Amino acid sequence: MEKQIRPTPWYLSPFLAIWRLLTWILKLVGRVAAGIIGLAFAIVGGILTALVITLPIGIPLLILGILLMLRAIF
């Protein structure tokens, strides 16, 4: 039995795009380097989140760093 691949619903496409970007980065630099880059992004995002004026930049950077670290692990 072949597993049929269903198209991604339109409302999940931004998450799929981010996941594919993270996968591309992971293939490019490797798991260890991706984990280190993800940790750096998470730290910088946390620092920028602590500063109120840079909050709009800090939160996405923190989330990207966490996702990159998760992608490096799994």
Biopython code that builds the backbone (N, CA, C, O; Angstrom):
import numpy as np
from Bio.PDB.StructureBuilder import StructureBuilder

atoms = [
    (1, "MET", "N", (0.834, -1.190, 0.000)),
    (1, "MET", "CA", (0.000, 0.000, 0.000)),
    (1, "MET", "C", (0.870, 1.242, 0.000)),
    (1, "MET", "O", (1.775, 1.392, 0.822)),
    (2, "GLU", "N", (0.585, 2.104, -0.913)),
    (2, "GLU", "CA", (1.300, 3.370, -0.957)),
    (2, "GLU", "C", (0.569, 4.394, -0.109)),
    (2, "GLU", "O", (-0.660, 4.455, -0.075)),
    (3, "LYS", "N", (1.365, 5.186, 0.566)),
    (3, "LYS", "CA", (0.782, 6.256, 1.366)),
    (3, "LYS", "C", (0.546, 7.453, 0.458)),
    (3, "LYS", "O", (1.468, 7.938, -0.199)),
    (4, "GLN", "N", (-0.680, 7.921, 0.427)),
    (4, "GLN", "CA", (-0.997, 9.055, -0.419)),
    (4, "GLN", "C", (-0.613, 10.347, 0.272)),
    (4, "GLN", "O", (-0.871, 10.532, 1.462)),
    (5, "ILE", "N", (-0.001, 11.229, -0.478)),
    (5, "ILE", "CA", (0.392, 12.529, 0.058)),
    (5, "ILE", "C", (-0.728, 13.519, -0.252)),
    (5, "ILE", "O", (-1.087, 13.745, -1.408)),
    (6, "ARG", "N", (-1.259, 14.092, 0.807)),
    (6, "ARG", "CA", (-2.331, 15.061, 0.647)),
    (6, "ARG", "C", (-1.733, 16.458, 0.606)),
    (6, "ARG", "O", (-0.715, 16.719, 1.248)),
    (7, "PRO", "N", (-2.355, 17.354, -0.142)),
    (7, "PRO", "CA", (-1.851, 18.732, -0.167)),
    (7, "PRO", "C", (-2.027, 19.407, 1.196)),
    (7, "PRO", "O", (-2.952, 19.091, 1.945)),
    (8, "THR", "N", (-1.150, 20.314, 1.491)),
    (8, "THR", "CA", (-1.206, 21.045, 2.752)),
    (8, "THR", "C", (-2.336, 22.074, 2.699)),
    (8, "THR", "O", (-2.461, 22.797, 1.710)),
    (9, "PRO", "N", (-3.154, 22.149, 3.742)),
    (9, "PRO", "CA", (-4.209, 23.183, 3.768)),
    (9, "PRO", "C", (-3.584, 24.581, 3.726)),
    (9, "PRO", "O", (-2.473, 24.793, 4.211)),
    (10, "TRP", "N", (-4.306, 25.513, 3.147)),
    (10, "TRP", "CA", (-3.784, 26.853, 2.944)),
    (10, "TRP", "C", (-3.402, 27.536, 4.248)),
    (10, "TRP", "O", (-2.457, 28.325, 4.273)),
    (11, "TYR", "N", (-4.114, 27.250, 5.327)),
    (11, "TYR", "CA", (-3.845, 27.931, 6.595)),
    (11, "TYR", "C", (-2.593, 27.393, 7.290)),
    (11, "TYR", "O", (-2.104, 28.017, 8.232)),
    (12, "LEU", "N", (-2.071, 26.266, 6.852)),
    (12, "LEU", "CA", (-0.831, 25.722, 7.418)),
    (12, "LEU", "C", (0.390, 26.016, 6.556)),
    (12, "LEU", "O", (1.505, 25.653, 6.931)),
    (13, "SER", "N", (0.204, 26.658, 5.420)),
    (13, "SER", "CA", (1.320, 26.901, 4.508)),
    (13, "SER", "C", (2.426, 27.793, 5.100)),
    (13, "SER", "O", (3.593, 27.556, 4.786)),
    (14, "PRO", "N", (2.132, 28.807, 5.939)),
    (14, "PRO", "CA", (3.255, 29.551, 6.529)),
    (14, "PRO", "C", (4.139, 28.682, 7.427)),
    (14, "PRO", "O", (5.360, 28.836, 7.437)),
    (15, "PHE", "N", (3.518, 27.767, 8.182)),
    (15, "PHE", "CA", (4.300, 26.882, 9.036)),
    (15, "PHE", "C", (5.129, 25.906, 8.211)),
    (15, "PHE", "O", (6.262, 25.585, 8.568)),
    (16, "LEU", "N", (4.563, 25.441, 7.117)),
    (16, "LEU", "CA", (5.288, 24.549, 6.225)),
    (16, "LEU", "C", (6.469, 25.266, 5.590)),
    (16, "LEU", "O", (7.542, 24.683, 5.435)),
    (17, "ALA", "N", (6.276, 26.533, 5.219)),
    (17, "ALA", "CA", (7.365, 27.308, 4.617)),
    (17, "ALA", "C", (8.504, 27.512, 5.616)),
    (17, "ALA", "O", (9.674, 27.394, 5.251)),
    (18, "ILE", "N", (8.174, 27.814, 6.863)),
    (18, "ILE", "CA", (9.202, 27.983, 7.889)),
    (18, "ILE", "C", (9.926, 26.668, 8.129)),
    (18, "ILE", "O", (11.149, 26.650, 8.264)),
    (19, "TRP", "N", (9.177, 25.560, 8.183)),
    (19, "TRP", "CA", (9.789, 24.247, 8.410)),
    (19, "TRP", "C", (10.719, 23.877, 7.262)),
    (19, "TRP", "O", (11.793, 23.323, 7.495)),
    (20, "ARG", "N", (10.323, 24.174, 6.030)),
    (20, "ARG", "CA", (11.188, 23.895, 4.874)),
    (20, "ARG", "C", (12.432, 24.770, 4.890)),
    (20, "ARG", "O", (13.510, 24.312, 4.509)),
    (21, "LEU", "N", (12.304, 26.023, 5.324)),
    (21, "LEU", "CA", (13.476, 26.894, 5.446)),
    (21, "LEU", "C", (14.442, 26.341, 6.484)),
    (21, "LEU", "O", (15.651, 26.320, 6.257)),
    (22, "LEU", "N", (13.921, 25.897, 7.613)),
    (22, "LEU", "CA", (14.765, 25.322, 8.653)),
    (22, "LEU", "C", (15.435, 24.039, 8.166)),
    (22, "LEU", "O", (16.597, 23.788, 8.487)),
    (23, "THR", "N", (14.719, 23.235, 7.401)),
    (23, "THR", "CA", (15.296, 22.012, 6.849)),
    (23, "THR", "C", (16.420, 22.344, 5.878)),
    (23, "THR", "O", (17.455, 21.679, 5.874)),
    (24, "TRP", "N", (16.224, 23.358, 5.063)),
    (24, "TRP", "CA", (17.250, 23.779, 4.113)),
    (24, "TRP", "C", (18.508, 24.258, 4.840)),
    (24, "TRP", "O", (19.623, 23.912, 4.450)),
    (25, "ILE", "N", (18.327, 25.059, 5.903)),
    (25, "ILE", "CA", (19.465, 25.522, 6.698)),
    (25, "ILE", "C", (20.178, 24.341, 7.335)),
    (25, "ILE", "O", (21.408, 24.296, 7.370)),
    (26, "LEU", "N", (19.412, 23.393, 7.834)),
    (26, "LEU", "CA", (19.985, 22.215, 8.475)),
    (26, "LEU", "C", (20.818, 21.392, 7.499)),
    (26, "LEU", "O", (21.911, 20.943, 7.846)),
    (27, "LYS", "N", (20.323, 21.195, 6.302)),
    (27, "LYS", "CA", (21.087, 20.468, 5.297)),
    (27, "LYS", "C", (22.341, 21.226, 4.904)),
    (27, "LYS", "O", (23.374, 20.621, 4.618)),
    (28, "LEU", "N", (22.253, 22.548, 4.889)),
    (28, "LEU", "CA", (23.369, 23.369, 4.456)),
    (28, "LEU", "C", (24.507, 23.360, 5.462)),
    (28, "LEU", "O", (25.662, 23.201, 5.068)),
    (29, "VAL", "N", (24.231, 23.520, 6.702)),
    (29, "VAL", "CA", (25.294, 23.689, 7.689)),
    (29, "VAL", "C", (25.491, 22.503, 8.617)),
    (29, "VAL", "O", (26.488, 22.451, 9.336)),
    (30, "GLY", "N", (24.590, 21.573, 8.620)),
    (30, "GLY", "CA", (24.749, 20.412, 9.482)),
    (30, "GLY", "C", (24.038, 20.580, 10.808)),
    (30, "GLY", "O", (23.662, 21.682, 11.205)),
    (31, "ARG", "N", (23.866, 19.452, 11.481)),
    (31, "ARG", "CA", (23.090, 19.449, 12.726)),
    (31, "ARG", "C", (23.751, 20.228, 13.858)),
    (31, "ARG", "O", (23.084, 21.000, 14.547)),
    (32, "VAL", "N", (25.015, 20.041, 14.053)),
    (32, "VAL", "CA", (25.682, 20.702, 15.183)),
    (32, "VAL", "C", (25.707, 22.207, 14.983)),
    (32, "VAL", "O", (25.399, 22.972, 15.896)),
    (33, "ALA", "N", (26.074, 22.619, 13.786)),
    (33, "ALA", "CA", (26.123, 24.055, 13.511)),
    (33, "ALA", "C", (24.723, 24.668, 13.581)),
    (33, "ALA", "O", (24.560, 25.796, 14.046)),
    (34, "ALA", "N", (23.718, 23.927, 13.119)),
    (34, "ALA", "CA", (22.351, 24.444, 13.190)),
    (34, "ALA", "C", (21.902, 24.589, 14.644)),
    (34, "ALA", "O", (21.202, 25.544, 14.982)),
    (35, "GLY", "N", (22.297, 23.653, 15.501)),
    (35, "GLY", "CA", (21.976, 23.772, 16.916)),
    (35, "GLY", "C", (22.646, 24.975, 17.554)),
    (35, "GLY", "O", (22.040, 25.672, 18.368)),
    (36, "ILE", "N", (23.892, 25.219, 17.185)),
    (36, "ILE", "CA", (24.616, 26.377, 17.730)),
    (36, "ILE", "C", (24.008, 27.686, 17.224)),
    (36, "ILE", "O", (23.837, 28.634, 17.990)),
    (37, "ILE", "N", (23.683, 27.731, 15.932)),
    (37, "ILE", "CA", (23.054, 28.934, 15.377)),
    (37, "ILE", "C", (21.684, 29.154, 16.016)),
    (37, "ILE", "O", (21.317, 30.287, 16.327)),
    (38, "GLY", "N", (20.930, 28.072, 16.211)),
    (38, "GLY", "CA", (19.627, 28.189, 16.866)),
    (38, "GLY", "C", (19.739, 28.694, 18.288)),
    (38, "GLY", "O", (18.930, 29.510, 18.730)),
    (39, "LEU", "N", (20.745, 28.208, 19.009)),
    (39, "LEU", "CA", (20.966, 28.690, 20.372)),
    (39, "LEU", "C", (21.322, 30.171, 20.380)),
    (39, "LEU", "O", (20.844, 30.929, 21.224)),
    (40, "ALA", "N", (22.167, 30.576, 19.435)),
    (40, "ALA", "CA", (22.536, 31.990, 19.342)),
    (40, "ALA", "C", (21.319, 32.852, 19.016)),
    (40, "ALA", "O", (21.135, 33.915, 19.607)),
    (41, "PHE", "N", (20.487, 32.395, 18.075)),
    (41, "PHE", "CA", (19.269, 33.140, 17.741)),
    (41, "PHE", "C", (18.346, 33.243, 18.948)),
    (41, "PHE", "O", (17.756, 34.295, 19.195)),
    (42, "ALA", "N", (18.222, 32.152, 19.702)),
    (42, "ALA", "CA", (17.349, 32.153, 20.873)),
    (42, "ALA", "C", (17.866, 33.119, 21.943)),
    (42, "ALA", "O", (17.081, 33.831, 22.568)),
    (43, "ILE", "N", (19.167, 33.142, 22.152)),
    (43, "ILE", "CA", (19.744, 34.053, 23.155)),
    (43, "ILE", "C", (19.553, 35.505, 22.735)),
    (43, "ILE", "O", (19.115, 36.336, 23.531)),
    (44, "VAL", "N", (19.887, 35.808, 21.475)),
    (44, "VAL", "CA", (19.725, 37.186, 20.990)),
    (44, "VAL", "C", (18.251, 37.584, 20.995)),
    (44, "VAL", "O", (17.913, 38.713, 21.350)),
    (45, "GLY", "N", (17.376, 36.659, 20.603)),
    (45, "GLY", "CA", (15.937, 36.940, 20.638)),
    (45, "GLY", "C", (15.445, 37.188, 22.050)),
    (45, "GLY", "O", (14.595, 38.051, 22.266)),
    (46, "GLY", "N", (15.973, 36.436, 23.023)),
    (46, "GLY", "CA", (15.596, 36.666, 24.419)),
    (46, "GLY", "C", (16.057, 38.019, 24.924)),
    (46, "GLY", "O", (15.335, 38.701, 25.651)),
    (47, "ILE", "N", (17.262, 38.403, 24.535)),
    (47, "ILE", "CA", (17.772, 39.727, 24.940)),
    (47, "ILE", "C", (16.952, 40.833, 24.301)),
    (47, "ILE", "O", (16.598, 41.813, 24.958)),
    (48, "LEU", "N", (16.646, 40.675, 23.002)),
    (48, "LEU", "CA", (15.853, 41.703, 22.323)),
    (48, "LEU", "C", (14.418, 41.758, 22.854)),
    (48, "LEU", "O", (13.788, 42.816, 22.840)),
    (49, "THR", "N", (13.908, 40.626, 23.317)),
    (49, "THR", "CA", (12.569, 40.608, 23.893)),
    (49, "THR", "C", (12.544, 41.333, 25.239)),
    (49, "THR", "O", (11.535, 41.940, 25.598)),
    (50, "ALA", "N", (13.639, 41.273, 25.975)),
    (50, "ALA", "CA", (13.706, 41.959, 27.265)),
    (50, "ALA", "C", (13.667, 43.478, 27.089)),
    (50, "ALA", "O", (13.191, 44.200, 27.965)),
    (51, "LEU", "N", (14.166, 43.948, 25.964)),
    (51, "LEU", "CA", (14.089, 45.375, 25.673)),
    (51, "LEU", "C", (12.758, 45.643, 24.990)),
    (51, "LEU", "O", (12.462, 45.049, 23.953)),
    (52, "VAL", "N", (11.975, 46.509, 25.546)),
    (52, "VAL", "CA", (10.603, 46.713, 25.078)),
    (52, "VAL", "C", (10.565, 47.232, 23.643)),
    (52, "VAL", "O", (9.687, 46.838, 22.877)),
    (53, "ILE", "N", (11.481, 48.090, 23.269)),
    (53, "ILE", "CA", (11.425, 48.714, 21.953)),
    (53, "ILE", "C", (11.750, 47.729, 20.826)),
    (53, "ILE", "O", (11.302, 47.921, 19.696)),
    (54, "THR", "N", (12.524, 46.677, 21.119)),
    (54, "THR", "CA", (12.893, 45.701, 20.091)),
    (54, "THR", "C", (12.073, 44.417, 20.189)),
    (54, "THR", "O", (12.454, 43.390, 19.627)),
    (55, "LEU", "N", (10.958, 44.475, 20.895)),
    (55, "LEU", "CA", (10.086, 43.310, 21.073)),
    (55, "LEU", "C", (9.599, 42.703, 19.751)),
    (55, "LEU", "O", (9.579, 41.478, 19.633)),
    (56, "PRO", "N", (9.201, 43.513, 18.744)),
    (56, "PRO", "CA", (8.739, 42.912, 17.486)),
    (56, "PRO", "C", (9.823, 42.135, 16.737)),
    (56, "PRO", "O", (9.504, 41.258, 15.934)),
    (57, "ILE", "N", (11.064, 42.435, 16.978)),
    (57, "ILE", "CA", (12.158, 41.690, 16.349)),
    (57, "ILE", "C", (12.570, 40.509, 17.219)),
    (57, "ILE", "O", (12.929, 39.452, 16.701)),
    (58, "GLY", "N", (12.522, 40.679, 18.521)),
    (58, "GLY", "CA", (13.003, 39.661, 19.442)),
    (58, "GLY", "C", (12.165, 38.404, 19.484)),
    (58, "GLY", "O", (12.713, 37.303, 19.533)),
    (59, "ILE", "N", (10.852, 38.540, 19.465)),
    (59, "ILE", "CA", (9.975, 37.370, 19.566)),
    (59, "ILE", "C", (10.130, 36.436, 18.359)),
    (59, "ILE", "O", (10.315, 35.234, 18.550)),
    (60, "PRO", "N", (10.062, 36.952, 17.118)),
    (60, "PRO", "CA", (10.262, 36.029, 15.989)),
    (60, "PRO", "C", (11.651, 35.396, 15.969)),
    (60, "PRO", "O", (11.799, 34.236, 15.585)),
    (61, "LEU", "N", (12.663, 36.148, 16.379)),
    (61, "LEU", "CA", (14.018, 35.608, 16.410)),
    (61, "LEU", "C", (14.141, 34.517, 17.471)),
    (61, "LEU", "O", (14.811, 33.508, 17.250)),
    (62, "LEU", "N", (13.510, 34.710, 18.600)),
    (62, "LEU", "CA", (13.494, 33.696, 19.654)),
    (62, "LEU", "C", (12.784, 32.428, 19.178)),
    (62, "LEU", "O", (13.274, 31.321, 19.403)),
    (63, "ILE", "N", (11.653, 32.584, 18.534)),
    (63, "ILE", "CA", (10.902, 31.438, 18.025)),
    (63, "ILE", "C", (11.708, 30.717, 16.944)),
    (63, "ILE", "O", (11.763, 29.487, 16.934)),
    (64, "LEU", "N", (12.329, 31.465, 16.041)),
    (64, "LEU", "CA", (13.149, 30.859, 14.995)),
    (64, "LEU", "C", (14.308, 30.074, 15.594)),
    (64, "LEU", "O", (14.628, 28.984, 15.119)),
    (65, "GLY", "N", (14.939, 30.616, 16.628)),
    (65, "GLY", "CA", (16.034, 29.920, 17.287)),
    (65, "GLY", "C", (15.584, 28.621, 17.938)),
    (65, "GLY", "O", (16.272, 27.604, 17.841)),
    (66, "ILE", "N", (14.440, 28.649, 18.595)),
    (66, "ILE", "CA", (13.919, 27.430, 19.229)),
    (66, "ILE", "C", (13.559, 26.388, 18.179)),
    (66, "ILE", "O", (13.859, 25.206, 18.350)),
    (67, "LEU", "N", (12.919, 26.816, 17.094)),
    (67, "LEU", "CA", (12.572, 25.882, 16.026)),
    (67, "LEU", "C", (13.810, 25.292, 15.369)),
    (67, "LEU", "O", (13.828, 24.111, 15.020)),
    (68, "LEU", "N", (14.833, 26.098, 15.201)),
    (68, "LEU", "CA", (16.080, 25.609, 14.605)),
    (68, "LEU", "C", (16.753, 24.600, 15.504)),
    (68, "LEU", "O", (17.298, 23.610, 15.016)),
    (69, "MET", "N", (16.729, 24.826, 16.815)),
    (69, "MET", "CA", (17.303, 23.848, 17.747)),
    (69, "MET", "C", (16.492, 22.553, 17.749)),
    (69, "MET", "O", (17.065, 21.463, 17.783)),
    (70, "LEU", "N", (15.168, 22.665, 17.713)),
    (70, "LEU", "CA", (14.332, 21.467, 17.649)),
    (70, "LEU", "C", (14.582, 20.680, 16.372)),
    (70, "LEU", "O", (14.641, 19.450, 16.394)),
    (71, "ARG", "N", (14.726, 21.381, 15.273)),
    (71, "ARG", "CA", (14.976, 20.718, 13.990)),
    (71, "ARG", "C", (16.350, 20.056, 13.995)),
    (71, "ARG", "O", (16.528, 19.014, 13.362)),
    (72, "ALA", "N", (17.310, 20.626, 14.683)),
    (72, "ALA", "CA", (18.644, 20.029, 14.753)),
    (72, "ALA", "C", (18.618, 18.752, 15.594)),
    (72, "ALA", "O", (19.394, 17.831, 15.340)),
    (73, "ILE", "N", (17.738, 18.689, 16.586)),
    (73, "ILE", "CA", (17.664, 17.510, 17.451)),
    (73, "ILE", "C", (16.937, 16.368, 16.758)),
    (73, "ILE", "O", (17.388, 15.224, 16.808)),
    (74, "PHE", "N", (15.813, 16.670, 16.109)),
    (74, "PHE", "CA", (14.985, 15.601, 15.520)),
    (74, "PHE", "C", (15.234, 15.468, 14.062)),
    (74, "PHE", "O", (14.626, 14.622, 13.406)),
]
sb = StructureBuilder()
sb.init_structure("model")
sb.init_model(0)
sb.init_chain("A")
sb.init_seg("    ")
for serial, (resi, resn, name, xyz) in enumerate(atoms, 1):
    if name == "N":
        sb.init_residue(resn, " ", resi, " ")
    sb.init_atom(name, np.array(xyz, "f"), 0.0, 1.0, " ", f" {name:<3s}", serial, name[0])
structure = sb.get_structure()
